[in-house]
Amino acid sequence: MTTEDGGAATVPGGVLRDRDFRFLFYSTSLSQLGQQVSSLALPLVAVVTLTASEFEVGLLSALSTAAFLLIGLPAGVWVDRMRYRHVLVSSDLIRAAVLLTVPLAWWLGVLTVWQLYVVALLIGVFSVFFDVAYQSFLPRLVGRDHLVEGNAKLETVHSVAQLAGPVAAGQLIAWLTAPVALALDAIAMGLSALFVGRMRHRQPKPEPVPGSRLGTDIAEGLRFVLGNPLLRAIAGSTGLFNLAFAAYMAMLVFFLPREVGLGAHQIGIVFSVLGVGGLAGALATRRLTLWLGEGPAICWSVAATAPFALLMPAAGGEWSVWLGAAGLAVASFGMVVYNVTQVSFRQRLTPDRLLGRMNATMRFLVWGTQPVGALLGGLLGQLYGAEAALWIAAAAACVAFLPVTLSPLRSMRKLPDEQPASTAPSGP
């Protein structure tokens, strides 16, 4: 699929026929599976082992994504100055080492919620680097003509991880306790690094640009994103949705064990149902975009499915929680269709030299709302209870589609291709 200079060559049979993409696929599978384990195990360590409060759980969720606010913009500049493969390997190995400190501290009897805060923050920092690097690496591996297929394959990995990961995590936590489950997560991260290390693609070291400064390079990425009305609308909708969904998920982890009375294994199954919807969305994206058009698919995928998240707080007992889980599966379907379509468009639109900065800028704008949302969720839960917080967050998610729907995207069946750097907007 790729040549030594980073150009793409067509391989019959799809992107999985390419050896390097397969290794990225395997690496992402392990990394995503590990993240599913840690996303469930870390808050359960806080709730079950350390008896944390609603606000403490919300703060833990906020710190896990705070890195997008703290280093999101400079991370794009730094990634553009490094080889993507090296960034991926280093990020995996560092995350593995940090995760191992939790079971070690638990075994020694010195684990505290403050250590969980530090671990969540550091995992978030190196997840920023990993995510920016792999999204910037993908166009070099598969070529711009295969981005929808490549992103759909990787989103399928994410959905399968959502499907299998929480069930496995819940069972592991039930059998081995949450801290030990995090040790297995660390092993998965190490294997992910091993697969990336076996890739043959050798990206040339980016040449330094004379007179380049961190602030100037960050500003160029911001101008590129904010100066484009389509990217600006996508950033607005995604940021609003992530704000609401972060509040929702922070309180869902509290709501299910404390107010519904589910055990770790049952909670894992609830989270896995999201993966069913996500997997269906990944498989359906290409057909839906052909049927609806790319712009309308972005506009209506979340608008039509987000209201189903209201079913979970309506759950009055253990049996009805499964109806709420089915609603989350429908919402997950829409989220995946939205993500595959808009991420592929962003990658296709952006010149190679700006890919890292575009991805980091978008992550800063759209994922930077997650720590704020998680803190709001924790605060609402502390004041009014987890169920009320879920109602408020789900209602907010239902209006997140407005920025893209009020933009030209709603009538654009075919979205534009690469925007040359020389014609990129010069100001926001």
Solvent accessible surface area in square Angstrom, and as a share of the most:
residue,aa,sasa,rsa
1,M,15,0.07
2,T,31,0.18
3,T,63,0.37
4,E,123,0.55
5,D,107,0.55
6,G,10,0.09
7,G,33,0.32
8,A,52,0.40
9,A,46,0.36
10,T,107,0.62
11,V,35,0.20
12,P,107,0.67
13,G,65,0.62
14,G,18,0.17
15,V,0,0.00
16,L,60,0.30
17,R,152,0.55
18,D,14,0.07
19,R,57,0.21
20,D,9,0.05
21,F,0,0.00
22,R,81,0.30
23,F,19,0.08
24,L,0,0.00
25,F,42,0.17
26,Y,84,0.32
27,S,0,0.00
28,T,1,0.01
29,S,37,0.24
30,L,38,0.19
31,S,1,0.01
32,Q,25,0.11
33,L,65,0.32
34,G,1,0.01
35,Q,49,0.22
36,Q,22,0.10
37,V,11,0.06
38,S,9,0.06
39,S,68,0.44
40,L,2,0.01
41,A,0,0.00
42,L,14,0.07
43,P,13,0.08
44,L,4,0.02
45,V,0,0.00
46,A,0,0.00
47,V,5,0.03
48,V,102,0.58
49,T,58,0.34
50,L,48,0.24
51,T,105,0.61
52,A,3,0.03
53,S,40,0.26
54,E,37,0.16
55,F,77,0.32
56,E,58,0.26
57,V,1,0.00
58,G,0,0.00
59,L,46,0.23
60,L,6,0.03
61,S,32,0.20
62,A,4,0.03
63,L,39,0.19
64,S,44,0.28
65,T,23,0.13
66,A,14,0.11
67,A,0,0.00
68,F,4,0.02
69,L,77,0.38
70,L,117,0.58
71,I,33,0.17
72,G,1,0.01
73,L,29,0.14
74,P,25,0.15
75,A,0,0.00
76,G,0,0.00
77,V,1,0.01
78,W,95,0.33
79,V,0,0.00
80,D,22,0.12
81,R,99,0.36
82,M,76,0.34
83,R,82,0.30
84,Y,7,0.03
85,R,36,0.13
86,H,91,0.41
87,V,9,0.05
88,L,0,0.00
89,V,34,0.20
90,S,56,0.36
91,S,2,0.01
92,D,0,0.00
93,L,94,0.47
94,I,65,0.33
95,R,1,0.00
96,A,12,0.09
97,A,60,0.46
98,V,20,0.12
99,L,0,0.00
100,L,86,0.43
101,T,55,0.32
102,V,0,0.00
103,P,18,0.11
104,L,101,0.50
105,A,9,0.07
106,W,92,0.32
107,W,190,0.67
108,L,107,0.53
109,G,66,0.63
110,V,93,0.53
111,L,20,0.10
112,T,64,0.37
113,V,25,0.14
114,W,180,0.63
115,Q,42,0.19
116,L,0,0.00
117,Y,14,0.05
118,V,84,0.48
119,V,4,0.02
120,A,1,0.00
121,L,50,0.25
122,L,69,0.34
123,I,22,0.11
124,G,2,0.02
125,V,27,0.16
126,F,47,0.20
127,S,14,0.09
128,V,1,0.00
129,F,30,0.12
130,F,3,0.01
131,D,16,0.08
132,V,0,0.00
133,A,0,0.00
134,Y,26,0.10
135,Q,11,0.05
136,S,0,0.00
137,F,1,0.00
138,L,0,0.00
139,P,8,0.05
140,R,52,0.19
141,L,0,0.00
142,V,0,0.00
143,G,6,0.06
144,R,51,0.19
145,D,138,0.72
146,H,40,0.18
147,L,2,0.01
148,V,41,0.24
149,E,25,0.11
150,G,0,0.00
151,N,12,0.06
152,A,10,0.08
153,K,58,0.25
154,L,8,0.04
155,E,29,0.13
156,T,27,0.16
157,V,9,0.05
158,H,51,0.23
159,S,0,0.00
160,V,65,0.37
161,A,4,0.03
162,Q,30,0.13
163,L,60,0.30
164,A,49,0.38
165,G,0,0.00
166,P,2,0.01
167,V,52,0.30
168,A,41,0.32
169,A,0,0.00
170,G,0,0.00
171,Q,44,0.20
172,L,39,0.19
173,I,19,0.10
174,A,60,0.47
175,W,179,0.63
176,L,71,0.35
177,T,57,0.33
178,A,6,0.05
179,P,1,0.01
180,V,46,0.26
181,A,0,0.00
182,L,0,0.00
183,A,23,0.18
184,L,73,0.36
185,D,2,0.01
186,A,4,0.03
187,I,103,0.52
188,A,13,0.10
189,M,1,0.00
190,G,26,0.25
191,L,78,0.39
192,S,0,0.00
193,A,6,0.04
194,L,106,0.53
195,F,53,0.22
196,V,0,0.00
197,G,31,0.29
198,R,128,0.47
199,M,1,0.00
200,R,155,0.57
201,H,6,0.03
202,R,121,0.44
203,Q,10,0.04
204,P,79,0.50
205,K,130,0.55
206,P,38,0.24
207,E,147,0.66
208,P,116,0.73
209,V,101,0.58
210,P,127,0.80
211,G,66,0.63
212,S,40,0.26
213,R,167,0.61
214,L,67,0.34
215,G,50,0.48
216,T,76,0.44
217,D,17,0.09
218,I,31,0.16
219,A,34,0.26
220,E,40,0.18
221,G,1,0.01
222,L,46,0.23
223,R,76,0.28
224,F,2,0.01
225,V,0,0.00
226,L,52,0.26
227,G,18,0.17
228,N,17,0.09
229,P,68,0.43
230,L,13,0.07
231,L,0,0.00
232,R,112,0.41
233,A,12,0.09
234,I,0,0.00
235,A,9,0.07
236,G,29,0.28
237,S,4,0.03
238,T,13,0.07
239,G,5,0.05
240,L,86,0.43
241,F,18,0.08
242,N,17,0.09
243,L,51,0.26
244,A,5,0.04
245,F,36,0.15
246,A,15,0.12
247,A,7,0.05
248,Y,2,0.01
249,M,41,0.18
250,A,3,0.02
251,M,0,0.00
252,L,0,0.00
253,V,10,0.06
254,F,7,0.03
255,F,4,0.02
256,L,0,0.00
257,P,28,0.18
258,R,110,0.40
259,E,87,0.39
260,V,26,0.15
261,G,51,0.49
262,L,8,0.04
263,G,37,0.36
264,A,25,0.19
265,H,69,0.31
266,Q,56,0.25
267,I,2,0.01
268,G,0,0.00
269,I,60,0.30
270,V,0,0.00
271,F,24,0.10
272,S,5,0.03
273,V,35,0.20
274,L,3,0.02
275,G,0,0.00
276,V,78,0.45
277,G,6,0.06
278,G,0,0.00
279,L,43,0.21
280,A,44,0.34
281,G,0,0.00
282,A,4,0.03
283,L,126,0.63
284,A,27,0.21
285,T,0,0.00
286,R,132,0.48
287,R,197,0.72
288,L,38,0.19
289,T,19,0.11
290,L,141,0.70
291,W,182,0.64
292,L,57,0.28
293,G,2,0.02
294,E,25,0.11
295,G,0,0.00
296,P,17,0.10
297,A,0,0.00
298,I,1,0.00
299,C,0,0.00
300,W,115,0.40
301,S,15,0.10
302,V,11,0.06
303,A,17,0.13
304,A,67,0.52
305,T,16,0.09
306,A,2,0.02
307,P,57,0.36
308,F,86,0.36
309,A,5,0.04
310,L,53,0.26
311,L,61,0.30
312,M,0,0.00
313,P,2,0.01
314,A,60,0.47
315,A,9,0.07
316,G,80,0.77
317,G,23,0.22
318,E,86,0.38
319,W,200,0.70
320,S,12,0.08
321,V,0,0.00
322,W,88,0.31
323,L,102,0.51
324,G,0,0.00
325,A,1,0.01
326,A,46,0.36
327,G,1,0.01
328,L,1,0.01
329,A,14,0.11
330,V,55,0.32
331,A,3,0.03
332,S,3,0.02
333,F,60,0.25
334,G,0,0.00
335,M,30,0.13
336,V,6,0.03
337,V,1,0.01
338,Y,13,0.05
339,N,49,0.25
340,V,2,0.01
341,T,7,0.04
342,Q,5,0.02
343,V,15,0.09
344,S,1,0.01
345,F,1,0.00
346,R,8,0.03
347,Q,1,0.00
348,R,24,0.09
349,L,4,0.02
350,T,0,0.00
351,P,8,0.05
352,D,67,0.35
353,R,118,0.43
354,L,1,0.01
355,L,1,0.00
356,G,0,0.00
357,R,23,0.08
358,M,0,0.00
359,N,0,0.00
360,A,1,0.00
361,T,3,0.02
362,M,1,0.00
363,R,18,0.07
364,F,49,0.20
365,L,47,0.23
366,V,5,0.03
367,W,75,0.26
368,G,3,0.03
369,T,35,0.21
370,Q,32,0.14
371,P,8,0.05
372,V,69,0.39
373,G,0,0.00
374,A,2,0.01
375,L,66,0.33
376,L,81,0.40
377,G,0,0.00
378,G,0,0.00
379,L,83,0.41
380,L,37,0.18
381,G,2,0.02
382,Q,95,0.42
383,L,112,0.56
384,Y,146,0.55
385,G,25,0.24
386,A,0,0.00
387,E,73,0.33
388,A,33,0.26
389,A,1,0.01
390,L,0,0.00
391,W,103,0.36
392,I,84,0.43
393,A,4,0.03
394,A,0,0.00
395,A,52,0.40
396,A,46,0.35
397,A,5,0.04
398,C,26,0.16
399,V,82,0.47
400,A,1,0.01
401,F,48,0.20
402,L,77,0.38
403,P,38,0.24
404,V,1,0.00
405,T,15,0.09
406,L,136,0.68
407,S,10,0.07
408,P,72,0.46
409,L,0,0.00
410,R,119,0.44
411,S,90,0.58
412,M,51,0.23
413,R,136,0.50
414,K,135,0.57
415,L,1,0.01
416,P,57,0.36
417,D,81,0.42
418,E,77,0.35
419,Q,30,0.13
420,P,72,0.45
421,A,34,0.26
422,S,106,0.68
423,T,88,0.51
424,A,24,0.19
425,P,35,0.22
426,S,102,0.66
427,G,32,0.30
428,P,126,0.79
